[in-house]
Amino acid sequence: MASSDLKHLVAREIASGETIAEVARRHGYSWKGMKKLVDTPEMQALVQGERQHIAQLGERCRVRLLQLGPIALDNIAEVLRNRRHPKRIETSRFVVEKILPTRTMVEAELSVGVSAPDPEGDAMIRDALIKIADSLQAIREANAGREPLARVRRGDEVIAERPLLQAGPSR
């Protein structure tokens, strides 16, 4: 007969997504013996209780992350506004990756390709990113007070407008 502590531990592990085989191996049971234990009504109730507890913890974490979001965005904005910050380009790339769909980022990276480090090119890119940031700020200021989504477009409209990728050299 399994102890109460073991039952709670097994219930937590099963509720967390572990398989019966993994739990049985970890606690020195046979698969059949662990399956028999897990299938009892008492264990099913414990597993269900643990799943509810995990869901509540997850919701609390999401709420806390949402509360921290504005602070994190302020910190990112601070880095992006500082033209001399050493992490400005890296942070800009992070923001763009979060805004653009993955497919667009892959297309952009494929069109750029891999090249050796080029200080002159890096300076040009840095200047271009600064100009883009300034332009985006000017657009934000010009759109202040306007309704952000005057016309919401469907996904298929946006996709139809995007140019197709040119076939590149095969590797």
C-alpha positions in Angstrom: 0.0 0.0 0.0 1.4 3.4 -1.0 1.9 6.1 1.6 -0.1 9.3 1.6 3.1 11.3 0.7 3.8 9.0 -2.3 0.2 9.3 -3.5 0.4 13.1 -3.5 3.8 13.1 -5.2 2.6 10.7 -7.9 -0.6 12.7 -8.4 1.5 15.9 -8.8 3.8 14.1 -11.3 0.9 12.7 -13.3 -0.9 16.0 -13.3 2.3 17.7 -14.6 2.4 15.4 -17.6 4.6 12.6 -16.6 3.8 9.2 -18.0 2.9 6.3 -15.7 6.0 4.5 -16.9 8.2 7.4 -15.9 6.6 7.7 -12.5 6.8 4.0 -11.9 10.5 3.8 -12.8 11.3 6.8 -10.6 9.6 5.3 -7.6 10.6 1.7 -8.1 7.1 0.3 -9.1 6.2 -1.8 -12.0 4.1 -0.1 -14.7 1.2 -2.4 -13.9 1.4 -1.6 -10.2 1.6 2.1 -10.8 -1.3 1.9 -13.3 -3.4 0.1 -10.7 -2.6 2.8 -8.2 -3.3 5.7 -10.5 -6.6 4.2 -11.6 -8.1 4.2 -8.2 -10.8 6.8 -7.5 -8.8 8.3 -4.7 -5.8 8.9 -6.9 -8.0 10.2 -9.8 -9.3 12.8 -7.3 -5.8 13.7 -6.2 -4.6 14.1 -9.8 -7.6 16.3 -10.7 -6.9 18.4 -7.6 -3.3 18.8 -8.6 -4.3 19.7 -12.2 -6.5 22.5 -10.8 -3.7 23.7 -8.6 -1.3 23.8 -11.5 -3.9 25.7 -13.6 -4.3 28.2 -10.8 -0.5 28.7 -10.5 -0.3 29.2 -14.2 -3.0 31.8 -14.2 -1.3 33.7 -11.3 2.0 33.6 -13.2 0.3 35.0 -16.3 -1.3 37.8 -14.3 2.0 38.7 -12.7 3.7 38.7 -16.2 1.0 41.0 -17.6 1.5 43.3 -14.6 5.3 43.4 -15.3 4.7 43.9 -19.0 4.5 47.7 -18.9 7.7 48.0 -16.9 9.5 45.7 -19.3 8.3 47.7 -22.3 9.4 50.9 -20.6 12.9 49.4 -20.1 13.0 48.3 -23.8 11.9 51.7 -24.9 14.6 53.3 -22.8 17.3 51.3 -24.5 15.9 52.0 -28.0 15.7 55.7 -27.4 19.3 55.9 -26.3 21.2 56.2 -29.6 24.5 55.3 -27.8 23.3 52.3 -25.9 25.5 49.2 -26.7 22.5 46.9 -26.8 20.3 49.1 -29.0 20.7 47.1 -32.2 20.2 43.8 -30.5 17.2 45.1 -28.7 15.8 46.6 -31.9 16.2 43.2 -33.6 14.4 41.5 -30.6 11.5 43.9 -30.9 11.2 43.5 -34.7 11.2 39.7 -34.2 8.4 39.9 -31.7 6.3 42.2 -34.1 6.9 40.5 -37.4 5.6 37.0 -38.1 8.2 34.2 -38.1 7.8 33.7 -41.9 8.7 37.4 -42.5 11.8 37.1 -40.4 12.9 34.0 -42.2 12.3 35.8 -45.6 14.3 38.8 -44.4 17.2 36.7 -43.2 17.2 34.6 -46.4 17.4 37.8 -48.5 20.3 39.1 -46.4 22.3 35.9 -46.3 25.4 35.2 -44.2 28.4 37.5 -44.6 31.6 38.4 -42.8 31.5 41.2 -40.2 31.7 44.6 -41.9 32.2 47.6 -39.7 31.2 50.1 -42.4 28.1 48.1 -43.2 27.2 47.8 -39.5 27.5 51.6 -39.2 25.1 52.0 -42.2 22.7 49.5 -40.7 22.9 51.3 -37.3 22.1 54.7 -39.0 19.3 53.1 -41.0 17.7 51.7 -37.8 18.0 55.0 -36.1 16.3 56.7 -39.0 13.6 54.0 -39.0 13.1 54.6 -35.2 12.8 58.3 -35.7 10.4 57.8 -38.6 8.3 55.5 -36.5 8.3 58.0 -33.7 7.1 60.7 -36.1 4.3 58.4 -37.4 3.3 57.7 -33.8 3.2 61.4 -33.0 1.2 62.1 -36.2 -1.3 59.4 -35.4 -1.7 60.5 -31.7 -5.4 60.8 -31.0 -6.5 58.8 -34.0 -8.2 55.5 -33.7 -5.4 52.8 -34.1 -7.3 50.4 -36.3 -9.4 52.4 -38.7 -9.8 49.4 -41.0 -8.9 45.9 -39.9 -7.8 43.8 -42.8 -8.3 40.1 -43.0 -5.2 37.8 -43.1 -5.8 36.7 -46.7 -5.9 40.4 -47.9 -2.5 41.0 -46.3 -1.0 37.8 -47.7 -2.4 38.6 -51.2 -0.5 41.9 -51.1 2.8 40.5 -50.1 5.3 39.8 -52.9 6.4 36.2 -53.3 10.0 35.2 -52.5 12.3 35.0 -55.4 13.8 31.5 -55.9 17.4 31.7 -54.6 20.3 29.4 -55.3 19.6 25.9 -54.0 22.0 24.5 -51.5 
